Amino acid sequence: MNFPRKRDLLISLKYATIEACFSVPMLNLTLTQFPFAVGFAVTALGWGSGAIGWLAAIPHLCNMVQPPITYFLRRHYSLRQIMVLGFLVNALPWAFIGLLPRMGEHRHWVFAAIVTVSTLANSICGVAWAASMSDVVPLQMRGKYFGRRNMVFGFWTLVVVLVAGYLAERYDNSLEIFGLIFVFAAWLRLTGLYFLTRMKFPPQILAVRQEQESLSEYLAVFRNRDYLWLVLFIGCWGFVLNLGAPFYSVYVLRELPLSMGGLTLLTTLSTLGGLVSLPSWGVLSDRFGNKPVLMTCAFLWSVVALISWLFVGPQRYGHLFLNYFVVGATTAGFQLCQFNLMVKMIPTRSKAPYISVFLALTSLLTALGPVLGGKVLTSLPHDFGTFLGQPLLRFHVVFLVSLFFCLLSIHLLEQLKEPAERPLREMVRVMRTMRQFNPVLGLISVAQVIFTPRRLSRFAEESLRTIRRQTADITEVGEELVGHGLRTIKQPFSREKDDHPDEETKPRQ
């Protein structure tokens, strides 16, 4: 493994964070597993639950079909070249979204085609990016670095999505305003590409692999027992969660007295929850392992969401704001530890094949969820009576079944053995003493956003201070981590020198 010099590593970590501040907001606006693109399909295009199910399945279907494309590209291009190509093809189709108002009924197929091409490019790019970053960021610092990086880009994602939602509602969810928003999102992605190209990568990322990957490297995944348990858990979790999750936005927009602005506020609170909790998840994963954090996040996510959606109705929906905040916090920890655990269990020479197969297999299961959920929603009667004075709808049935099976799927994760993991109970004891997980402080954070007389103004004031802090983070991110990481990397080599003292005393030729 050729690790970069400290300066090169520092530059890479800095620009990787800046790139994410542009790219991730674009992905949150355009990928259909996020509420904004689904909200566009519901409000501007008038799509029903069945169509939304297929729309939500597109990212997972693209992940499923990308392995042969990745295999072909890896034979002819370096990982860096694949990333650049992926960025371009992911962004450019959205430049044509402004033509939708002129296309009449054809706009539905054109939008679906734009989403498919862009998302497939992002899936292929994601494999190359994950394989590259696993070479750039040393193992011992991944939890802390990615937790900090995710917090920085999460803030800018919150700002961009909040403004986009406000503009969409301000201009009556017109195709024209959505077109401008999506074109702006494409510009963000291309700006992120600029910073990606300024990163310093190790030689193995910049060169086409001399020893071509064989199909046996892809098949080797099926001989790794613990890795397969992770694949099975993520796949089953994705399947049962997506039975209901893509339709949360449909329910909010159609059954509750909330508009696109209300949905955007819920999404904002979800992002805010992730910002509050991400640094702590990173510290916990480095200290106790990724598996205990993953199990904790999955359990809290399922229980909180199940209770919240059970009691929601047209006259009782205020608790959804707290639900989105808490679920956003657990989602951030879940995604962070899922990525770290996946990369941690991959052999050094087989990163791209392992990641490619991981995405394909998990997405094969996950893609079935929204399609099946959409069919169930269209086949069930609209309502099933009342519950505690509120109508019990088909949405409630699908949501509750989905989240109940999410709870059951956590048992699959118990079969996986992560190297150097520590008991779950030890981590829970530590969490009780951490202020980020104090429920009272969490309620105060939500109350500041929702219930102050000036609504979001107090959050805006705090955000100005956050901008200054995060600007400093962007310019300095990774320096402390690099120092620690390089010391950790050098330790094995130092021990080797101690084991062979004669080599140190040999005269140089």
N, C-alpha and C positions, 0 to 999 in steps of 0.2 A: 504494500500500500504506500503510495507516494503522497504523503501529507504536504500541503503547501506550507511555505514559510509563514511566520507569525503575521507579517504585514499583509501577505496575500490572503491569509485566512480572515484577518480583520476586515479587509476590503470586501471580501465575499459576503461575510455576515452582515456588514452594513448595507450593501446594495441589495442583498436578498430581502432585508426588511423594507427598504424603500420600494423595491419592486412590488412587494405584497401590498403596500399602501395604495397602489394604483390598480393592481390586478384583481385583488379580492373584492373590492367594491363592484367592479365590473361583473365578476362572476355571480355576486349576490343579486345583481339586477337582471341577469340573463339566463342563468341556469334554472331549470324548471323544478328542481327540488326545493327552491326558495320561494317565499310567498309573492315577491313582486311580479315575476313573469306569470305566475298562476293568476294573480290579480288582474293583469293585463288581459289574459285570455277570457276571464269571467266578465269583467266590466266592459272592455272595449270590443271584444270579439263575440261575446255572448255564448261561450262554450258551456256545455253541460257536464255532469259528473263523469259520464263515460269517456268523453273526449279529454277531460282533465286527467283521468287515470292514465290514458296513453301518453299524454304530455309529460306527466310526472315520471313515466317509465323510460323516457328517452335517454336520460343520463346513464341509467343502469344498462339499457340495451347497448349503448355505445361502449360502455366498459366491457360488456360481454363479447363484443365482436372485435375489439382492438388487438388481441394477442397476435393473430397472423399479420396484421398491418405493422405492429411493433417489431415482429420477427423480421419482416422484409426490410424495414427501415434501418434496423440495427446492422444489417449486412452491408449497407451502403453509406450510412451517415453516422457521425458521432452523436453522442447524447446531447451535446450543446446544439448541434445543427437541428436535431429533432425538436428540441425545445423552441428554437427560433421559428421553425416552420409551424409548430403547433400554435404559438402565440399569434402568428399572422393569420392562419386559417380560422382560428377561434374568433378573432376580432373583425376581420373584413366583412363577413356576411351581414353583420349588424349595420354596416354603413348603408345598406339597401332597404332597411326597414321603413324608411320614410316614404317609400313608394307604395306601401300598403293601401292608403286611401284611394289610389287610382286603379286598384285591381279588382274591385267589386267582390264577387263571391270567391274569386281565386285567392283572396288574401289569406284564407285559412290554410290552404296547402302551401302557399309561399312562406308563411310564418313557421309552419311545421318543418319545412325544408331548411330554413335558416337555422332553426333550433338544432336540427339533427346534424347538419354539417359542422356547425360551430362546436357543439357538444362533443362530437366524435374527435375533433381536433384537440379539444381540451383533455379528453381521456388519454389520448396518445401522449400528449405533452406531459400529463400528470405522471405517467410511468417514468418518462425520462427525467422529470424534475425530482421525483422521489429517489430514484437511483443516484442522481448526481448529488443531492443534498446529503444522502447517507455517506457519501465519500468526503464531502466537505466538512460536515459537523461531526466531531468526535463523539463516540458513544456516551462518554461520561458526562457530557454537557448538553445532551439533546433535550432533556426534559426542561431544564431551565431556559435554554435558548429559545426553543420553539414556544414555550409558554410566554416568554417576554415578547417575542416577535408577533405571536398571535394577538397579544394584548394591544400592541401598537397598531397593527393594521385593522384590528377590530374597531378601534375608535373611529378611524376614517371611514370604515364601512358603515358604521352607525350614522355618521354625518351625511354621507352620500345618499343612503337609502332614505333617510328622513327627509332630505330636501326633495328627492325624486318623488316620494309619496305625496308631499305637500303640493308640488307642481301638478301632478296627475289629478289630484282632487280639485285644485284651483281652476284648472281648465277642463273640468267635466269629463275626465278620462277619455279625451279625444284621441283618435289615432295619430293626429299630428303631434301632440305633446309627447306621447309615448315614443314616437319616432325620433324626436329630438333627444329624449332621454337615452334611448338605446344607441344612438350615434355618439353621444357623449361617453357612454360606457365603452364603446369600441375605441375611442380616443384614449381612455384611461388604460386599456389593455396594451395599446401600442406604446404608451409612455412607460408602462411597466417593462415592456420589451427592451426599451432603451437602457434601463438600469440593469436588466439581466445581462445584456451584452457587455457591461462594464465589470461584471464579476470576474474574479480570478479563480479558475478551476484547475484541479490537478490534471496532469497529462492524459490520464485514462478517460477523462470526460471530453477532452478536446479532439481526440484521435478516433478514427474508425477502428473498431476492434480488429486486431490482426487475426486472432484465433476466433473464427466465426462461431456464434452460438449454435448449438445443435438442439434438436428436438428433445434429446435426453435431458438437457438442463431444465426444460419446461416440465418434463414428466417426473423429474426428481422431486418436485414439490409433493407428490403423492406418497413419497416414502418418508416424509417428515411428519411424524405423528402429531407433535404439539402444534406445528404450523397448521395442520389440517383441522385441529380443534378450533383454532382461532378463525380459520376460514368458515367453518361450519357455524360458529357462533355469530360472526358478523353477517353471514348470509341469512341465517334464520331470523336474527334481530331485524335486519333490513326488511325482510319479507313481511313479518307480522306488524312491524311499526308502520310500514307504508301501505298496509291495508286501510289505515285511517288518516295518517299524517298529511298526505297531499290534499285532503278535503277539509282540513281545518279552515283554510282560507275561504273555501266555497261556503261553508256553514256561517262563518263570520260575516261575509258580504251579503248572503241571501236570507239568513234566518235571524240575524241580530240587527238592532238599530245602529249599525256601524258602517261607515263608508270606507273608501280606500285610505283615507287619512287615519281612521281608527285602526285599520289593519297595519298600516305603517308604524303607528305608535306601538302596537303590540310587538312588531318585529324589532323596533328600536329597543324596547325593554328586554327582549331576548338577547340582543347584542350587548346591552349594558350588563346583564347578568354574567355573560361570558367575560367581559372586561374586568368585573369585580373579582371573579374567582380564578381566572387563568394563572396568575402568578403562583397562587397556592397549589393549584393542580400540578404545575411543573415541579415545584419543590417536593410535593408528596410523591410524585412518580419517580424522581431521582432517589429519594430516600427509601421508599418502601417497594418500589417496583410499579410497573404499569398495570398489571393484572388487578391488584386490590383497588386501585383508583377506578379502573374500568368497571369493575363489579359495583362499586359504590355509586358511581354516576348512573349506571343502568338502572339500579334499584330505585334511586331517588327520582329519576326521570319518570319511570313507569308509575310509581305510586302517586306522585304529585299530579301528573297529567290525568290519571284515571279518576281521582277524586274530583278534580276541577271540571272535566268534561261531563261527569255524571250529573253535576248540579247546575250546569249552565242552561240558560234560557233567555228569551227576549226581555224578561223583567229581572233577570238575575245573571249578570255577566261581569260585574265589576271585579270578581276574583280572578278573571282571566288575565288581568294585568299582572297580578302576582304570579300566576301560573307561568306566563311567558318569561318572566324574570328568572324564576327558579329553574325552569326547564332549559333556558338559555345558558345558565351557569353550568348545569350538568352536561349539556350538549358540548360545551367547550372542553370540559375535562374528558368526555368520552372520545371526541375526535382527536384530541391531542394524544391520549394514551393508546388509542387504536393505531395511529400512525407510528408512534414510537415503538410499540410492541411488535408491529409487523416488520419494521426495519431491523429491530434488534435480533429477530429470529432468522434473518436471512443470511445464508453463507456469503462470504466476501465476494466470490467470483460469479455469483448468480443473482445479482440484485435485480436487474431488469426482468429476467424470466420469472422470478418469484413474485415480483410486484405485479407483473402482467397477468399471471395466473390468478393471483389473489383477487385482483379487480374483476377478472372475468367470472370466476366462480361465485364470488359474493354477489355480483351484479345479476348473475343468472337467477339467483333466488330473489333478490330484491326487486327486480323488474316485474316479477309476478304479482307483487303486493298491490301496487296502484291499479293495475289492470283488473285484478280480481275484485279489489275494493270498489272500483267504478261500476263493474257489472252487478255486484251485490246491491249497491245503492240504487241503481236504476231498476232493479227487480223487486226490491222491498216496497211495501206501502209507505206512504210519506210519514205517517205518524202511528204510534202505538198507544195512544191515550195520553195520560198525564202522570207526572211524578212530582210530588210536593208542590203542586199548583202550577207547574210548568209543562208545556207539551214535550212528550217523549217521542223524538223523531227517529227516523232510520239512521241519521247521522250518529245519534247517541249509541245505537246498537253496534254500529261498525267501530266507532271509537273505543268503546269499552271492550269489545272482543279483541281488538288489536292490542290494546295495552295490557290486558290480562295475559295474553300469550307472550308479550314482551317479558313480563315477570317470569314466566316459566322458562323462557329461553336462557336466562342467566345461569341456570344449572349447567349448561354446556360449557361455560367458561371455567367451571370448577375442575374440569378434566385436564385443562391446560397447565403445564408446569413452566413457569418463567424462571430463567436463571436468576438467582440472588433475590427472589421475591421474599417479602416478609409478611407475617400473618396480618390478615385483615383487621383483627381486633386491635392490634397495636396502632394501625393507622387511624382507626376511629377514635381512639383515646387522644391522639394528637389533634385530630380535627376539632374536638370539643374545645380546645384551648385557642384556636385560631379565630381571630376576629372576623375574617371574611366569611366564616360559616356560622356566625352568630345570627340567628333568625331575626332578632330585634333590629340589628343593623341593616339586614336585608330589607325589612319592612320600611325602615326609615328612608333607604335609598329609593324605593319605589314611590313612597309618599312624596318625596321631594320632586319627583318628575310629574306625578299625576295631580296631586291635590293642593299644590301651592296656588295662590291667586293668579300668579303670572304663568302658571302651568309649566312650560319648559324653560322659562327665562332663568330660573336658578340653576338648572342644569347647564344652560349656555354659559353662565358666569363661571361655573366650575370647569367647563370645557376649555375656556380660554387658558386657564392655568394648566390644564392637561396638555393643551397644544404646545405650550412652552416646554413642559417636561418631556414630552414625547419627541419634540424636535431635538432636544439634547440626546434622548435615547437613540434616535436614528443616527445621529452623527457619531455616537460613541458605542453603539450596541456591539457587543461581542468582545470588547477589549478585556474586560474582567474575565469573561468566559474563556477567551483564547488563552490567557495566561494560565488559568487553571487547567484547561484542556491540554495545552502543550506539555505542562509538567507531568500530567498523567500519561501522556503518550511517551514521554522520554523515559519514564520509570523502567519499563521492560528492557530498554536498550542499556540503561545504566546498570541494571542487574547483570546483563550479559557481559558488560565490560568487567564488572567485579568478578564474574566467574572465570574470565580469561585475562588475568592481569598481565600475562606475558606479551599479549598483543599490544598493550599500551606502551610497553617499553621498547618495542622493536624500532630500530632507526628507520627513518623515511628514506626511500630510494631517491 
